[in-house]
Amino acid sequence: MNGAVLYGPRDIRFVERQDPTIVESTDAIIRTSAVCVCGSDLWPYRGVDPITRPTPMGHEYCGIVEEVGSDVRIVKPGQFVVGSFFASDNTCPICRAGYQSRCVNAEPIGALGAQAPFLRVPHADGTLVATPDIPPDDLIPSLLAASDVLGTGWFAADAAAAGPGKTVVIVGDGAVGLLGVLSAKQMGAERIVAMSRHEERQRLAREFGATDIVTERGDEGVARIKDMTDGLGAHSVVEAVGTQESMLQAIRSTRPGGHVGFVGVTHGVALPGLELFYAEVHLLGGPAPVRRYLPELIDLIWNRTIDPGKVFDQTLPLEQVAEGYRAMDERRAIKTLLVPA
């Protein structure tokens, strides 16, 4: 088969890769129905995360189970499944506490390269969740979103304690930030502030439930949030970028006793200890335990309560993956969906 391989900064190619096979008895092989490019893929694509060898890419996926290992008991060939970007056994003490992304046996799907027609998924019974039936084509983008960006936005809003009566601020207007807006809306937040300077992303944020748009950044953005909250700051803040500026903006926009859910993959972030001490805010984040939320998210999508697939504003054949990366790198696309042949 052919799949996406990164050779160096901005050098993504659709080239021949080995077909995946069952390696462990707990594996499954799926035929991908749709995959996509993630904002976090742009870090190595831009050379910020250096690579030392040609690297298969992609960690978001959904599709049909083709084959399972001899110890797989729950997942069946022929099922349509959605999985997390971390494979997990879903039985260890960390998984049972709801943090499957830090499973003691976690395996990153990104190391296997989901931007391909077929994918080996380790710990299939613990990682994959089947839909009630084969979905109609129009639900596939939303189910794909559940694999990462929706689950990550949901975790961020949950970690930020979004809920009724709360003012929630979203720092970051990429797919995760926009789905953080959707998540906060579903959790019943009273006021949702999207921080964005991009008209198309602002429009989608409002469609997902944002009540306010703030275009200012950094200290000016913090001041604007304080003005909107009687000088106190927001109850809940989602940080969905991962830079020093965005993290400090998130913390400084939060009122004492408030919550910050941070899910942007951090690069160069160093928190000033004394400021953090006196901020007196709750901080929870990291790689989202998507598997925890998948049954609920699939149900919401299946019943058409939510439509997170709207974050995909570009759809390309998988063989045009390089253009998908370019479009997201240049911010011509919010998120690119890739369809295998």
N, C-alpha and C positions, 0 to 999 in steps of 0.2 A: 504494500500500500504506500501511498504518498501522504506526507504530513508536514506540518510546519516545524522548521528547525531554525534556530537563531545561531548565526555564525559570528556575529560581532555587532557593534553598535549600528542600528538601523539596517541590518543585513539579515532580513528574515526570508527564508526560501521554502518553497513547497517542493519537497524532494522525497526520494524513496526512503522509507523507513521499514524496519522489520515488522512483520505482522505480529500482533500480540498473541500470546498463547497462555494457557493455564500454567502457572508456575507453582503456586501453593494450592492446596486442596480447598482453601477458603476463597479462592478467586472467582471472579466472573468476567466474561468477555461481553462487552456491549457493542452494538452497532449504533454509532451516534446518529441521532436525528438532527441535532443542531449543536453547535459549539459557538464560542465567541472569544473576543479579545477583551481582556480585563485591564482596568487602569493600572493594576499592579504589574502587569506584563510590560508596561512602558518603562519601568525602572531599568530592567536589563536591556530592553530595546534601545534606550537612550545611552547606555553605557554607565549609568550610575551604579548599578549592580554588575560588576564585571563578570564575564564568563571566560572560561579557559579552554573550552572545547565546544564543538557544535552541540546545541542543546535543544531537545524537543520542547515544544511550548504548549501551553494551554492547561487549564484546570477546571473549566466550567463545562458541563456536559449533561445531556439527557439522551435516552435512546432505548433500544430494544435489546433485551438480554438474548445473546446468541448461545452461550455455553456457560456452564457452572462447574466448579470443582466438586470433588466427591464428598466434601464435608459441608457444602452449602445446603441448608435446609429450608430457608424461607424464600429466597429469590428463585424464580423459575424462568427457564427459557420461554421467550414469547412475551414476557411482561414488559411494559414501558416503565422505566425507572428514572429517578432523579437521585443524584448523589452529591455529597459535599466535596469540597476541594481538599479535604483531609480524609483519608480512609481511617476508619476507627472500628474497633471490635464491638463497641457499644455495651460492653459488659464489665470493663474494669472499674475500679472505684471512682476514677476521674470522670469517665463517661457517665456513670450512674448519677454523679453530681451535676451533670448537664454541661460538661466542658469537653465534648468529644474531640474538638480540635487539638486538645492536649492529651489525648488517649496515650496510655503507656506504650501502646503498640501502633501509634499513629504513623501513617505513611503519606507523604505529600503526593497528590495526584499530579501536580505540576512536573514532578520528576519523570512521570510516565508519558506526558505529552498528550493532552486531550484534543488538541487541534488536529484531528485525524479521523478517518472513517470508522476506526475500531479502537477500543480502549480496554486495557486490563484494569479491573477495579479490585484491589485487595480487600479483604474482610468484607466480602459482598453482603453478607447478612446484616452486618452492623452499619454499613455505609449507605446502601441503596434503599430507597423507599419506592414502592410500586404505586402507580396511579390506579384508580378503580377500574379502568379499562384503557384501551388504546385511545389517546386523546385526539380530538379533531385538530387539524393543522393550525387553526388560529390560536389554540392554547399553548402550542409548543414554545413560542418565545417567552411566555410568562413562566412556564415550568422550567425553562432553561435559566431564567433569572433567579429562580429559587435556589439553584445550585450554588450561588455565591452572592451576587449583589443584593438580592432581596433579603436573603438570610443574614447577610452582613449588616444591611441597613436596619433590619428588625432587631438584631442583637444590639446595635448601637443605641437605638431608641429604648430598648429594654434596659440596657445598662445605665442609660441616662434617666431612668425612672419616669419616662414619659407617661402621661395618664390624664384623667379628668382634672380640670382646673389648673393644669400646668401650662406655662409658657415654655415652648421648646424652640431652641435655636439650632439650625443646621449649618455648620461651617463646612463648605465644600459643595459644589454643584455638579459633580460627576454623577455617574449612575448610582453609586452607593449613597451619596448625599440626597439625591432625589428620592430614592426609595426609603431613606430615613424619614423624609417628609411623609410619604405614604404610610409608613409604619406608625409614626407618631399620630397620624390621623386615625388609623385603625385602633390605636390604643386610647383614643378619646381625648387627646390634648385639646385644650381650649384655644390656644394661640400658637401658630407655627410660623417661625421666621426663617426664611431661606436667604442665606447670604450669597448673592450671585450678581455678576455684572453682565451676564449673557442673556439676551432677550429670549432666545429659544428655550434655554434652560429655565428661565424665570416662568415662561408660559407653562412648561410641563410641571414645575414645582407647584404652581397655582392649581393646575388640574389635579395633582395628587393631594392637595389639601392645604398648601401654604396660605396663610392669611396675610402675611406681610413679606415684602422683599426689601433687603438692605444691601446696597451696593458698596458701601464703605468696607475697607479692610483694616487689619492691624488695629492700632490705637483708636483710629477714627471709627472703625466698626464697633469696637468695644464701647466707645462713648455713645454711639447710636443705640446700642442695645440697652445701656443704662438709662438713656433718655426715655426709652419705651417701657421701662419697667420700674418707674418711680425711683431710679437711682440704685435699685437693689441688684439687678442682674436677673438672668433667666433661672427658672427652676431646673431645667434640663438642657444640656447642650451636647450635640453630636459633633464629633471631630472626624471628618472623613477625607482628610488630605494626607497628613503625615509629615508636615514640615514644622520647623521651629515656630514660624509665624502663626500657622494655623493652630498649633497646640496651645500656644500662649493666648491667642485670641479666644479660644474655647474656654480655657480656665478663667481668664479675666472677665468673660461675659457671664460667668456663673455666679449666682448669689451664694453667700455663705450657707452651708448646709445643702447646697444643690448637688447635682450629679452630672458628671461628664462621661459620656460613652465614647471612647476613642478607638477607631477601627482603621484609620489611615495607616498604611505601612510606614513606620517612622524612619526618617532619614535625617540625620544630623540634629536630632532633638535632644536638648539638655535643659532640664527644668531647674530654675533657680530655687534652691532649697528653702530659703527664708520666705520668699514670696509664696511658695507652695504651702508652707506651714501656716501662714496667716490667711491664705485663701479659704482654708477649712472647707474644702469641697471633696465629694466622693469621686474617685477615679476608678473606672473599670473599663477594660478594653483588651485588644489583642486580636488574634485570628478568630473569627466568629465561629462558635460551635453550631454551624448550620444544621447539623444532623438533629440537634435538639428541637429545632423549629420546623423541620421539613413536613411532618404529618399535618400540622396546623396550616402551614403555608400552601401545601398542595390542596388541602380542602377548600381554602379561601379562593384559590385560583379555579379549581374544578367547578365550584358553585358560582363562579364569575362575580364574586364579591369584590375582588381586586383585579387590576390589569397591569401588573408590573412590566409586562413585555413592551409597554410604550417607551421604555428607555432605549430600545433598539431603534435607532433612526437611520441605520444603514444595514442592508442585507446584501451579502455577496456570496458567490460560490466559494467553497473552501480553497480552491486553487488560487483565488485572488486574495489570499490572506495578507500578503505584503501591503496591498492597498488598504486593507482594513486597519493595519497598524499605522500606516501613514496618516490616514484620516483622523484617527484618534490622537496621534502625536501632535498633529497640527490643529486639533480642536475643531475639525470640520465635522466630526461625528461625536455624539455622546457615547455611544457604544455600538460596536459592529457585531452583527450576528453572521455566522458562517454556516453555510449549508453544504454538507458533504454530497458528492455526486451519488 
